[in-house]
């Protein structure tokens, strides 16, 4: 568990554990002989993949308690659990910070793939209900619509993670870039999905961004290292350009959703113009 201060806020990286994805899919057209220098694959060509959420609180504990992303959760089918694993550690790690599900005021999902919103709900008497009972949940309306369009990534959507919340009004569907509360904004960066949103956090003249699957790990900071999972890979590259055009000169803290070891880092350009983590 790692913490960092950002102005008047405290950010805590919380993990739902580690699962495993095919390395070839994770790094797309990048040859294994290249990406394996950064990430080691197992005998099945799978790479360890983090499930990072971020808890946002003000240091005086006067404002809302915000959770960005909710991992895989504990509702995968037996087949999917065998394929991916189901570590289900988020609530335990949340409890270790002294926070219970009832303490969360706001939950923000960047998109609705199963590994980003799994703890949105839990099963009670076989029925999915909100894990965080008093929280308002936020996601893009276009992302929720896409979840029902049966497109190429349809296998990644599980309606019990979000439809019950939409039906009760507990999940708010945003339309484009929007401030959620003062200092916390959603900004759409298409590429991975059409309406994936990043979460921008601003306080005391400092900025952090949970960039989600636009830059899933610190091994993906190169402009052209795009996942095969991305529905619109050319838009991913354009969205990264747009992100870097502000994040690097303005010294934003970039938060990685799937890095198993590095939840966040500052980025810069080296002498060759290559984007690297700041040491």
Buried (B, 14 or more C-beta within 10 A) or exposed (E): EEEBEBBBBBBBBBBBBBBBBBBBEBBBEBEEEEBBEBBEBEEEBBBBBBBBBBBBBBEEEEBBBBBBBBBBBBBBEEEBBEBBBBBBBBBEBBEEBEBEBEBBBBBBBBBBBBBBBBBBBBEEEEEBBBBBEEBBBBBBBBBBEBBEEEEEBEEBBBEBBBBBBBEEEBBBBBEEBBEBEEBBBBBBBBBBBBBBBBBBBBBEEBBBBBBBBBBBBBBBBBBEBBBEBBBBBEBBBBBBEEBBEEBBEEEBBBBBBBBBEBBBBBBBEEEEEEBBEEE
